[in-house]
Amino acid sequence: RVNAFEMYCNRICANVSKPEWWSDDELKKLSVQVIDRAPNSYLAHAMRAKVLAHPEGEPVWEYGPRSIADLREAGKHFERAAELAELTFSESSSIAKGCNRNASLCRERVKRVDEIIAHFDDLIDACKTATDVTDCLEVIAGVMKRYRLMCEVQQGGCAAIR
């Protein structure tokens, strides 16, 4: 099914009817099974990573929200896929480079989400020390302003969480 997954991900197959397992929940389950059955396959790790991270331009199925844990796991699978692709082909192969690039993108998305979470942690801590509701609202306004500026500075930063 890994080869079928890769084929269906190709934009050329966008209008081809898909099998019953072509849904977000089923692909999540299937990608775990594929890793269990082929732990040393770069295609298996790339599939799991794509299902978890849905990198730019992919996937071609409707997917739901992903957690920070999903992104971290996806990064690890992209890294493993790159290692295995380097062993199979070469370090300079486009497959290995693509997997490394996607692993880096996952790490960057995780970093942005962690930064956003840190801002909201600041908000919670500051409100705990506020003396009244007005103080708390001022703290919230300040943190939201910093959050908005951070999103403007980091292109796509807010898109890190869907």
Secondary structure, DSSP 8 states (H G I E B T S, - for coil): -HHHHHHHHSGGGTTS---TT-SHHHHHHHHHHHHHH-TT-HHHHHHHHHHHH--TT--SS------HHHHHHHHHHHHHHHHHHHHHS-TT-HHHHHHHHHHHHHHHHHHHHHHHHHHHHHHHHHHHH-SSHHHHHHHHHHHHHHHHHHHHHSTTSGGG--
